Amino acid sequence: MIKINENYLKLQASYLFAEIKNRTTAFQQAHPDRDIIKLGIGDVTRPLPAACIEAFHRAVDEMAADATFRGYGPEQGYAFLREKIAAQDYQARGADIAADEIFISDGAKCDNGNIQEIFSTDITIAIPDPVYPVYVDTNVMAGRTGRFDQGRYEKIVYLDGTRENGFIPDLPPEKVDLIYLCFPNNPTGATISKKKLKQWVDFARQNKSLILFDAAYESFIRDDALPRSIYEIEGAREVAVEFRSFSKTAGFTGTRCAFTVVPKACTAYSADGEKQSLHALWYRRQSTKFNGVSYPVQRAAEAAYSPQGKTQTNEFIDYYLKNAALIRREMSALGFDCIGGENSPYIWVDGRTDSWKFFDRLLENTGVVCTPGAGFGRCGEGYIRISAFNDFENVQAAMTRIRETLGS
Ligand SMILES: *Cc1c(COP(=O)(O)O)cnc(C)c1O
């Protein structure tokens, strides 16, 4: 009898997006003449920057000729891409990261999920609430949690995001081993200051913990005082792994390219207390289970670092930031407290009512679909997430409807 991994049975059905779909479909059927605008999307809507497309095409042509064809690439990714990342994303900002500390992959989601297999199952994990669901579910699958009870898994140390702390969680009162942080945050759009991030780095150093820092939205940061990388913080090289992705930065959600930074100074410990290199472990894991990202995709990602590519990706981000600013301005003008929408594509709105009630009210009165905050964790109750990933015209239309109905 083949037995399953019982931990999978602890997983909760992904109720959030299914329920949004059900309610939206029901509304559409009841009101076939009403036009729906979806501002609940966590996916980009604009096509790839021209520089990326051109490089992508050129690389496909190379694959068609004897002289330039390429088979398996280097396990960590091509040096041409890793060197540009190291120089432009890190060294140019004073972060001491070398090209051989970067691992190119096909997604920050899979890296986030896969990395925890190099850690023991009996470590303690701290995860923010509200949160991107991948961090929780992958640890449930690995058996690091107990049962799901009253909206939470046993054994996880939840880091509460609240109105009071502005959705920047406080340090845990106890020692924890693995800490998940994501800034700019999905779903709240909150950003963290260097000073606050330094407190986390110091905590990790004192407790021999490790921070998994998800920086998927760093390119939305326009305030130069904010850290784009955790390695801008002194001491982080020893205690942090960083995840980045071309998905939101350059529209690669369907093209797939991301990277994980594992500094050589980063350590964890074996049961006998000996220091172990995380870089060596992750290298071993990736070279055993992964054969890399396709050559044309890595060339397309590299093009995001060319002068034209940088201009185009910046315009790409600016477009969404303009949407975000409009959403934030309009919602604030209606008297709602908002987080995010600056240096982030998400606006986290305090609806001062049940998340799903607010969702229904918005849908029924305006035809606008948002994401109920409660779907991201217990602390998301009372909030909704509005996404700036859409056409400006749609965002404008949605905000006009909201102003006209909720404002009166
Ligand atoms: C979109 C997103 C990612 C990117 O995932 P990919 O697999 O690279 O597309 C990572 N983390 C968060 C929090 C995200 O919202």
Ligand as a Chemical Component Dictionary entry (heavy atoms), coordinates in Angstrom:
data_LIG
# 
_chem_comp.id                   LIG 
_chem_comp.type                 NON-POLYMER 
_chem_comp.pdbx_formal_charge   0 
_chem_comp.three_letter_code    LIG 
# 
loop_
_chem_comp_atom.comp_id 
_chem_comp_atom.atom_id 
_chem_comp_atom.alt_atom_id 
_chem_comp_atom.type_symbol 
_chem_comp_atom.charge 
_chem_comp_atom.model_Cartn_x 
_chem_comp_atom.model_Cartn_y 
_chem_comp_atom.model_Cartn_z 
_chem_comp_atom.pdbx_ordinal 
LIG C1 C1 C 0 4.897 37.444 -7.353  1  
LIG C2 C2 C 0 5.696 37.081 -6.145  2  
LIG C3 C3 C 0 6.893 36.354 -6.259  3  
LIG C4 C4 C 0 7.443 35.978 -7.615  4  
LIG O1 O1 O 0 7.325 34.644 -7.868  5  
LIG P1 P1 P 0 7.844 34.038 -9.235  6  
LIG O2 O2 O 0 7.754 32.562 -8.993  7  
LIG O3 O3 O 0 9.252 34.487 -9.451  8  
LIG O4 O4 O 0 6.927 34.492 -10.335 9  
LIG C5 C5 C 0 7.604 36.064 -5.112  10 
LIG N1 N1 N 0 7.172 36.475 -3.896  11 
LIG C6 C6 C 0 6.044 37.185 -3.757  12 
LIG C7 C7 C 0 5.649 37.642 -2.408  13 
LIG C8 C8 C 0 5.263 37.490 -4.874  14 
LIG O5 O5 O 0 4.131 38.179 -4.715  15 
# 
loop_
_chem_comp_bond.comp_id 
_chem_comp_bond.atom_id_1 
_chem_comp_bond.atom_id_2 
_chem_comp_bond.value_order 
_chem_comp_bond.pdbx_ordinal 
LIG C1 C2 SING 1  
LIG C2 C3 SING 2  
LIG C2 C8 DOUB 3  
LIG C3 C4 SING 4  
LIG C3 C5 DOUB 5  
LIG C4 O1 SING 6  
LIG O1 P1 SING 7  
LIG P1 O2 DOUB 8  
LIG P1 O3 SING 9  
LIG P1 O4 SING 10 
LIG C5 N1 SING 11 
LIG N1 C6 DOUB 12 
LIG C6 C7 SING 13 
LIG C6 C8 SING 14 
LIG C8 O5 SING 15 
# 
